[in-house]
């Protein structure tokens, strides 16, 4: 009985999928084997999720191109995204968060490393804009934040001043 249900489910999903052309037959085989108790409704939810994800990726790719071209609306959307993520981090770090989009200025070059700031499709790169708290304990308040590259922020957040100076001395003496 269980094999009949699984076969029915698999046949039904494959049939629907061929019509919608969203998933390959091979992916469905793996999905059917890994989820014995799956229902047709679950497959529909998965399709909806995949379709939504594809639409979000397409929209994000357009946003990336617009930001890199200097479009003001894309810059404003990025500021709002930065505020949303920083609000979440402020809550988890238990620091104040009072900044607005007017407090954020996104430069074209990283003020620390001098590299160009731009967005990439898919994930963050070393050149992605990143919000930095000048004094971490003060929080995300006006005058205590700046936008720098992700690379500079990673270096700043994971190394002490002595460590950075030691690496700089080593590079200077051994290059």
Secondary structure, DSSP 8 states (H G I E B T S, - for coil): -HHHHHHHHHHHHHHHHHHHT-S-HHHHHHHHHH-TT--HHHHHHHHHHHHHHHHHHHHHHHHHHHHHTT-HHHHHHHHHHHHHHHHHHHHHHT--B---GGG----SB-TTT--B----SSS--TTSEEEEESSGGG-B-TTSEEEEEHHHHHHHHHS-HHHHHHHHHHHHH--
